[in-house]
Amino acid sequence: MSEDGATGYLDAAATAPLRPEARAAMIAALDAGAANPSSVHQAGHIARATVEAARSSIADAFGARLADVVFTSGGTEANNLAVIGLALANPRGRHIVTTPIEHPSVIESCRYLERVFGFTVDIAEVDGDGLVDPASVAALTRGDTTLVTVGLANAEVGTVQDLPRIAEIARARGALVHTDAVQAAAALPVRFSDEAGAAWPGPGIDAMTIAGHKFGGPQGTGALLVRAGLRLEPLMHGGGHEGGRRSGTENVAGVAGFAAAVVAAQAHLGTRAVALMESRDALITRVLSEVPGARLTGHRDERLPGHASFVIAGVSGESMLVALDAAGLAVSSGSACAAGSDEPSPVLLALGYSPELAQTAIRFTLAQPLSTALTDRIIAVLCAETAAADRRRGAGLRPR
């Protein structure tokens, strides 16, 4: 590891570094003693108070009501609960509209409904920047559509969607709307409210997914924000926890750390976003100007503040990751949920990239602004690897 230490961690979209506020809240909850928050004794009441305080903090942070917050084990479970739970409880015509660039937990939930329950799933178009076409959503959404599920921001390419317009289209047809806000909620001023004039993404959202570790909270924590009173078929059956919507004893210390991280993240959201955008743009400019064959993936401007993703023609993405790691730079090739797969990214294929080019993907997601020295080191590694790839091709060797 270099003298920059933790600043070489450039994979915040996979997991943000644990915030000290989250760690302190978790330790306090653990030190309060072991107790089940459903127990009626004093220790149980203390645990329940910790859970409900966390629920209140998260509700306040996103403009939701207490009854809207359902704690889960993370974003994947929350997405499954939203898609499957809403669709089965409110089937209408058993029709779902989604996009080809959703997180696998959304795509596979839709396919499960299609395979097991006879739902029809239609896929809205996206352009080469990863923007969902609202006209395509409008063309696919019918009077009997059950659910429209579109992620607010894409984890692999960082593109942020025009969700207010998409939600307006879906609502006009009477469909429910879910958004996976796991990436966006930790970086943008996201609100969950059905009130007229509510902050972006505004009214029209019935359910929204968030995950604790994207805010700098503990892994294995998350929540589905879902309008109170909306029918939701639970995935987990048993004790009727979380208002009967998600059975299972709550992770007391986990939700305490989750809530503390959300509060801490939102305290300086605007200034942090501006600083990350400046650093992100500087990195993008240097990569595109100094690294041969590099192309930015995702929308140039409508993207997450700390997200810079590229394909680099002629370079093995795996070799690039290894070289960066050896230089003390922790990055990824895309979604951490697809780590280890040899297949090209479905997201990049949907954006029109060839399988060969898609397999060269590299993603930098910043937890803090980059120093000049760290940016220099990134560029040096990328240039060295592209030069090495050129030499191997010149010698008639296969890419590593």
C-alpha positions in Angstrom: 0.0 0.0 0.0 1.2 3.5 -0.9 1.7 6.5 1.3 -1.8 7.6 0.3 -3.1 4.7 2.4 -6.9 4.4 2.3 -7.2 7.0 -0.4 -6.2 4.2 -2.8 -9.7 2.7 -2.2 -11.6 3.7 -5.3 -14.5 1.2 -5.2 -17.1 3.1 -3.1 -19.9 2.0 -5.3 -19.3 -1.6 -4.1 -19.0 -0.6 -0.5 -18.2 2.8 1.0 -15.7 2.9 3.9 -17.3 2.5 7.3 -18.1 5.9 8.8 -16.9 6.5 12.4 -20.4 7.6 13.3 -21.7 4.2 12.2 -19.1 2.3 14.1 -19.8 4.3 17.3 -23.5 3.7 17.0 -23.0 -0.1 16.5 -20.7 -0.3 19.5 -23.2 1.6 21.6 -25.9 -0.8 20.6 -23.8 -3.8 21.3 -22.7 -2.4 24.6 -26.3 -1.9 25.6 -26.6 -5.6 26.0 -28.1 -8.5 24.1 -31.8 -8.5 23.8 -34.5 -9.3 21.3 -36.4 -6.1 20.3 -39.6 -8.1 20.3 -39.2 -9.1 24.0 -41.4 -7.4 26.6 -38.7 -7.1 29.3 -36.7 -3.9 29.9 -33.7 -5.1 27.9 -36.1 -5.8 25.0 -37.6 -2.4 25.3 -34.1 -0.8 25.1 -33.4 -2.8 21.9 -36.7 -1.9 20.4 -36.1 1.8 21.2 -32.8 1.5 19.3 -34.5 0.0 16.2 -37.3 2.6 16.2 -34.8 5.5 16.6 -33.0 4.2 13.6 -36.3 3.9 11.7 -37.1 7.5 12.6 -33.7 8.8 11.5 -34.0 7.1 8.1 -37.6 8.2 7.6 -36.7 11.8 8.4 -33.6 11.7 6.1 -35.8 10.7 3.1 -39.0 12.5 3.9 -40.8 9.3 4.6 -43.2 8.2 7.4 -42.1 5.8 10.1 -44.5 3.2 8.7 -42.9 3.4 5.3 -39.5 2.0 6.4 -39.1 -1.8 6.2 -35.6 -3.0 7.4 -34.0 -5.7 5.3 -30.7 -7.5 5.0 -29.6 -5.2 2.2 -30.4 -3.8 -1.2 -30.8 -7.2 -2.9 -33.5 -8.4 -0.4 -35.2 -5.0 -0.6 -35.3 -5.1 -4.4 -36.8 -8.7 -4.3 -39.3 -7.6 -1.7 -40.3 -4.6 -3.8 -40.6 -6.3 -7.2 -42.1 -9.7 -6.1 -44.0 -8.4 -3.0 -45.7 -5.6 -4.9 -46.4 -7.7 -8.0 -48.0 -10.6 -6.2 -50.1 -8.4 -3.9 -51.2 -6.1 -6.7 -51.1 -8.3 -9.9 -53.6 -6.4 -12.1 -52.7 -7.7 -15.6 -49.5 -9.5 -14.5 -47.4 -7.1 -16.5 -44.0 -5.5 -15.6 -41.9 -2.9 -17.3 -38.2 -2.6 -16.5 -34.9 -1.9 -18.3 -32.0 -4.0 -19.5 -29.6 -2.2 -17.1 -31.1 -2.9 -13.8 -29.3 -4.6 -10.9 -29.5 -8.4 -11.1 -31.7 -8.5 -8.1 -34.4 -6.6 -10.0 -33.9 -8.5 -13.3 -33.9 -11.9 -11.7 -37.0 -11.0 -9.6 -38.8 -10.1 -12.7 -37.8 -13.3 -14.4 -38.9 -15.3 -11.4 -42.4 -13.7 -11.7 -42.4 -14.5 -15.4 -41.3 -18.1 -14.9 -43.3 -19.1 -11.9 -46.4 -16.8 -11.9 -46.9 -16.2 -15.6 -46.1 -12.4 -15.6 -45.1 -10.7 -18.8 -41.9 -8.6 -18.6 -41.3 -5.9 -21.2 -37.9 -4.2 -21.4 -37.7 -0.4 -22.1 -35.0 0.9 -24.4 -31.8 2.7 -23.3 -29.5 4.8 -25.4 -25.7 4.6 -25.7 -25.3 6.7 -22.6 -27.5 4.4 -20.5 -30.4 6.8 -20.3 -33.8 5.1 -20.2 -36.1 6.4 -23.0 -39.3 7.7 -21.3 -41.1 7.3 -24.7 -40.2 3.6 -24.6 -41.6 3.3 -21.1 -44.8 5.1 -22.3 -45.1 2.8 -25.3 -44.8 -0.4 -23.1 -46.9 0.7 -20.1 -50.5 -0.4 -20.4 -53.7 0.1 -18.5 -53.1 -3.3 -16.8 -49.4 -2.9 -16.0 -48.7 -4.0 -12.5 -45.3 -2.4 -11.9 -42.7 -0.2 -13.5 -39.3 -0.6 -11.9 -36.4 1.6 -13.0 -33.2 2.3 -11.1 -32.5 5.9 -10.2 -28.8 5.6 -11.0 -26.8 2.8 -12.6 -24.0 1.2 -10.6 -21.8 0.3 -13.5 -21.8 3.4 -15.7 -23.2 6.0 -13.2 -26.0 7.4 -15.4 -28.8 9.1 -13.5 -32.3 8.7 -14.9 -35.2 11.1 -15.4 -37.2 9.3 -12.9 -39.8 12.0 -12.3 -40.9 11.8 -16.0 -40.9 8.0 -15.9 -42.9 7.9 -12.7 -45.4 10.4 -14.2 -45.9 8.1 -17.2 -46.4 5.0 -15.0 -48.8 6.7 -12.6 -50.9 8.0 -15.5 -51.6 4.3 -16.4 -52.2 3.4 -12.8 -49.1 1.3 -12.4 -47.0 1.1 -9.3 -43.5 2.5 -9.4 -40.4 1.1 -7.7 -36.9 2.5 -8.0 -33.6 1.0 -6.9 -31.9 4.0 -5.3 -29.1 2.1 -3.7 -26.4 4.0 -5.6 -28.2 7.4 -5.9 -29.5 7.8 -2.3 -26.0 8.0 -0.9 -24.8 10.6 -3.3 -27.8 12.8 -4.4 -30.6 14.7 -2.6 -33.1 11.9 -2.9 -36.5 12.1 -1.2 -39.3 9.6 -0.8 -42.6 11.5 -0.6 -46.0 11.5 -2.3 -46.6 15.1 -1.5 -47.0 17.6 -4.4 -43.8 19.7 -4.8 -41.7 17.1 -3.0 -38.0 17.2 -3.7 -36.4 15.1 -6.4 -37.3 12.4 -7.5 -40.7 13.8 -6.4 -44.1 12.3 -6.0 -45.1 9.1 -7.8 -42.7 6.7 -6.3 -44.4 3.8 -4.4 -41.3 2.0 -3.2 -37.6 2.8 -3.0 -34.6 0.6 -2.2 -31.6 1.8 -0.1 -28.6 -0.1 1.3 -26.6 0.7 4.4 -23.1 0.0 3.1 -23.4 2.6 0.3 -23.6 5.3 3.0 -20.7 4.1 5.0 -22.8 1.9 7.2 -22.4 -1.8 7.9 -22.8 -4.4 5.2 -25.9 -6.6 5.5 -28.3 -3.8 6.3 -30.8 -2.1 4.0 -34.4 -0.9 3.8 -37.4 -0.8 1.4 -39.3 2.5 1.7 -42.8 1.6 0.7 -45.9 3.6 1.0 -47.8 2.7 4.2 -51.0 0.9 3.4 -49.8 -0.4 0.1 -50.3 -4.2 -0.2 -47.0 -6.1 -0.1 -46.7 -9.8 -0.1 -43.8 -10.7 2.3 -40.9 -12.9 1.2 -40.0 -13.8 4.7 -42.8 -15.5 6.8 -42.8 -16.2 10.5 -43.0 -13.7 13.3 -44.7 -10.9 11.5 -41.9 -8.4 12.2 -41.7 -5.0 10.4 -45.4 -4.6 10.4 -45.9 -8.1 8.9 -43.9 -7.2 5.8 -40.5 -8.8 6.7 -40.3 -11.5 9.4 -37.1 -12.0 11.3 -35.5 -10.5 14.4 -34.1 -7.1 13.6 -30.3 -6.5 13.4 -30.3 -4.0 16.3 -26.6 -2.9 16.0 -26.7 -3.0 12.2 -29.7 -0.7 11.8 -28.2 1.6 14.4 -25.0 1.9 12.3 -27.1 2.1 9.1 -29.1 5.1 10.4 -26.0 6.8 11.8 -24.3 6.5 8.4 -27.3 8.0 6.6 -27.5 11.0 8.9 -23.7 11.6 8.6 -23.8 11.2 4.8 -26.6 13.7 4.4 -25.0 16.3 6.7 -22.6 17.4 4.0 -24.2 15.9 0.9 -24.1 19.0 -1.3 -20.5 20.1 -0.6 -19.3 16.5 -0.9 -21.0 16.0 -4.2 -19.5 19.2 -5.6 -16.0 18.1 -4.5 -16.4 14.6 -5.9 -17.7 16.0 -9.2 -14.7 18.2 -9.6 -12.3 15.3 -8.9 -14.3 12.9 -11.1 -14.3 15.3 -14.1 -10.5 15.9 -13.7 -9.9 12.2 -13.8 -12.2 11.7 -16.8 -10.4 14.5 -18.7 -7.0 13.0 -18.0 -8.0 9.4 -18.8 -9.6 10.4 -22.1 -6.7 12.6 -23.1 -3.7 10.5 -21.9 -4.8 6.8 -22.1 -4.9 5.5 -25.7 -8.2 3.8 -26.6 -10.1 4.9 -23.5 -13.8 5.8 -23.8 -16.1 7.0 -21.1 -19.1 4.8 -20.4 -22.4 6.4 -19.2 -23.6 9.9 -19.7 -21.0 12.6 -19.5 -23.0 14.9 -17.3 -26.0 13.1 -15.9 -24.0 10.8 -13.7 -23.2 10.1 -10.1 -20.8 12.6 -8.5 -18.0 10.2 -7.8 -18.4 7.8 -10.7 -15.9 7.5 -13.6 -16.1 4.4 -15.8 -14.3 3.5 -19.0 -13.6 0.9 -21.6 -10.1 0.7 -23.0 -9.8 -0.9 -26.4 -7.2 -3.7 -26.7 -6.6 -4.1 -23.0 -7.6 -7.0 -20.8 -9.8 -5.7 -18.1 -8.6 -8.4 -15.7 -5.0 -7.5 -16.3 -5.8 -3.9 -15.7 -7.5 -4.7 -12.4 -4.5 -6.7 -11.3 -2.0 -4.0 -12.2 -4.1 -1.3 -10.4 -4.4 -3.5 -7.3 -0.6 -4.1 -7.3 -0.2 -0.3 -7.3 -2.4 0.0 -4.2 -5.5 1.1 -6.1 -8.7 -0.8 -5.4 -11.1 -0.5 -8.3 -13.6 -2.8 -10.1 -14.8 -3.7 -13.5 -18.4 -3.0 -12.8 -21.1 -4.2 -10.4 -19.6 -6.0 -7.4 -22.5 -8.4 -7.6 -21.2 -9.7 -10.9 -17.6 -10.1 -9.6 -15.9 -13.2 -10.9 -18.0 -13.6 -14.0 -16.2 -14.1 -17.3 -19.2 -12.8 -19.2 -19.3 -9.3 -20.6 -21.5 -6.9 -18.7 -25.2 -7.0 -19.8 -25.3 -3.3 -19.0 -22.6 -2.4 -21.5 -24.0 -4.8 -24.1 -27.4 -3.0 -23.7 -25.6 0.3 -24.3 -24.3 -1.1 -27.6 -20.7 -2.1 -26.8 -19.3 -5.2 -28.4 -18.6 -8.1 -26.1 -14.9 -7.7 -26.6 -14.9 -4.0 -25.6 -17.3 -4.6 -22.7 -14.8 -7.0 -21.2 -12.2 -4.1 -20.9 -14.5 -2.2 -18.5 -12.9 -0.4 -15.5 -14.8 1.6 -12.9 -13.5 4.2 -10.4 -15.9 5.3 -7.7 -14.6 7.8 -5.3 -15.1 7.9 -1.5 -13.3 11.2 -1.4 -11.6 13.6 -3.8 -8.4 12.4 -5.4 -5.1 14.0 -4.7 -3.0 15.0 -7.7 -0.4 12.3 -6.8 -3.1 9.6 -6.7 -4.5 10.7 -10.1 -0.9 10.6 -11.5 -0.5 7.1 -10.2 -3.8 6.0 -11.8 -2.8 7.4 -15.2 0.7 5.9 -15.0 -0.8 2.4 -14.4 -3.3 2.7 -17.2 -0.8 4.0 -19.7 1.7 1.3 -18.7 -0.8 -1.4 -19.2 -2.0 -0.1 -22.6 1.6 0.1 -23.7 2.2 -3.5 -22.6 -0.9 -4.6 -24.4 0.4 -2.9 -27.6 3.7 -4.7 -27.2 2.1 -8.1 -26.8 -0.1 -7.5 -29.9 3.0 -6.5 -31.8 4.7 -9.7 -30.8 1.7 -11.7 -31.8 0.9 -12.7 -28.3 -2.6 -13.0 -26.8 -3.7 -10.4 -24.2 -3.2 -11.6 -20.7 
